[in-house]
Amino acid sequence: KKINENIRQRAKHEGNPSMFMSSEVDLDEHIKKMHVLATVPQFYPRLIKADFVNTLLGLITHENTDISVDTLALVNELIDLDNDNDAVSSFAASGIETVGSNFESIAALIDKFVSIETKGLEVLVQNLERLKEKEVNSNPNPSSATGQVETTESSGVYYTLNILENILDYNRAVADQICSRTTILIFLLKRIQKNAFDENKLYASEILSILVQTSTQNQSILGTLDVTISDSDTGVNGVDALLIALSPYRKKDAASSEEEEFVANVFETLCSILMIHDNQNTFVKLEGVELMLRMIKARKVAYPFAIRTLKYTVENNPNACDKVIVAGGLKTIFPLFMAKGLKRKGLTTELSNGKRKKKKMVDPKEIEQTICYIISSLLKNLPNTSISYKRIINKFKDSSMEKVDRLVELHGVFVSGLQANITGNQKRNNDNVLGLEFQEMVNVQIAETGLPREEAEYMVKLGLGYEEVQQSAVIMGHLICAAPELYVHIKTQLFQNIARTSNLCTIPGIAVIIKELANTMIVDQESVQSKSKGHSSTENMQKSPLAVMFNIPTLKHRLLEITTILEHEDEWGSK
């Protein structure tokens, strides 16, 4: 009734807002009263049957943005899954019997809202584009205890992002629909470019990260978008838009923990889209590698995230690997590999505008693991005849082979950590595995995935530190095959290592690790015959371990070739 009355008044007094304003105030008040519906989700099926969702969508597009925003606030509360528990408690206390699951009722409302027929997703995003925010707005969250709401429309943006988050919490698979049916990615990429930092900028970065995190479709879409950052600019690629949003942090730190979270979200998005090969190439073309290296050198807030981004950049991409070397990446990577400049304890403090603030320290263990992964990827993907590959090998020969000593040390640390995790002598931070014995964890993995026991054990081992062991083993495998002096030094250091009692810290053990890694890879080409022209692999290795190395084009076969060389150490090692 209130909606129809407002429509009549608007039509009757078109061009004279003062004459229909009272009907809009009346309508707005009734919308606010309807928040009580969120306490009775078991009645949602009746609302759906009465076409209530289309009524809400019509109010979201109302010309009066106050009505639109208040409707968004209502929708946000109606589909909040936390209301499930609240409603059950409320009605149990009142003695009212509820029929069915409240969760099912909320889920039904969400399903109706996002359905293709209803076009709720399209309406939400189209409405976003008409909401105008002020740069001065610092905190658009109406329920927050800090800051003030500068505009109603800023709150509208906040409520819309909250609705999208609720939908994604209910069903992550909807992420594909949101991005294919709407222009939400363009909106979010533009929103994170705003100069002033506020809660909506943070929220936009969070939703952006969620949308691309587990969807290869959305990762591909984002990489091909054409985004106009401002009215005066020409369009930029979606990858470039992320780099533009991050570029200020090359020289500056985040001013707050919330801004640091924003930086982390944007980097998370960047890492997600770099799982797509074309996006890796675009990133390299846009000088993303150079930006990451500058961020690492600056040691500001972006530096640990930049290291992680390089890890995703060089994954299975020889072009990106070569770019890292050509851009001077070895000068940046190896000091971190040697743990130079890494602070290893808790928190430190620094002065900011005369006030003391806490500054988080980077976890050196995570840095060590990521750097090992990067070096391993460089060696795996670069041809062993290339200048870039040889430059890496020469780095390990420098300074009395101190980097080899460091590599063997890290391998021992990784192996010891893995063994402790498997035997249960060392607790992990992940609550999901605390107190569980290894075989119990394997049983859980089998129950959740249906994998055979051997594969389930492998997956559990990866989560307990075996991946780090693999990467350090791959590096050693390449070094052993690259030069006799590196082989001798590695073998000597392995014998002296703290974890030498483990077979994983022997050359045969390293061969087993690399072979297991290779056998988990999917062969992307047919196997090719050895190009040894009549000579067996053993005969070639007696001449030189590198004689037949890397003739086979797939990465899997490259690793298997290293494995074969290591397995025949007794035939060439003494020479």
Secondary structure as UniProt FT lines:
FT   HELIX           2..12
FT   TURN            13..15
FT   HELIX           17..33
FT   HELIX           34..39
FT   HELIX           41..43
FT   HELIX           44..49
FT   TURN            50..51
FT   HELIX           52..60
FT   HELIX           65..78
FT   TURN            81..82
FT   HELIX           83..94
FT   HELIX           102..114
FT   TURN            116..119
FT   HELIX           120..128
FT   TURN            129..130
FT   TURN            135..136
FT   TURN            142..143
FT   HELIX           152..170
FT   TURN            172..173
FT   HELIX           174..181
FT   HELIX           184..191
FT   TURN            192..193
FT   HELIX           199..213
FT   HELIX           216..224
FT   STRAND          226..227
FT   TURN            231..232
FT   STRAND          236..237
FT   HELIX           238..246
FT   HELIX           247..250
FT   HELIX           257..273
FT   TURN            274..275
FT   HELIX           277..285
FT   TURN            286..287
FT   HELIX           288..298
FT   TURN            301..302
FT   HELIX           303..313
FT   TURN            315..316
FT   HELIX           318..326
FT   TURN            327..328
FT   HELIX           329..337
FT   TURN            338..341
FT   STRAND          347..352
FT   TURN            353..354
FT   STRAND          355..360
FT   HELIX           364..381
FT   TURN            384..385
FT   HELIX           387..423
FT   TURN            431..435
FT   HELIX           438..449
FT   HELIX           453..461
FT   HELIX           462..466
FT   HELIX           467..482
FT   HELIX           484..496
FT   TURN            498..501
FT   HELIX           503..505
FT   HELIX           507..519
FT   TURN            533..534
FT   HELIX           537..543
FT   TURN            545..550
FT   HELIX           555..567
FT   HELIX           569..572
FT   TURN            573..574
//
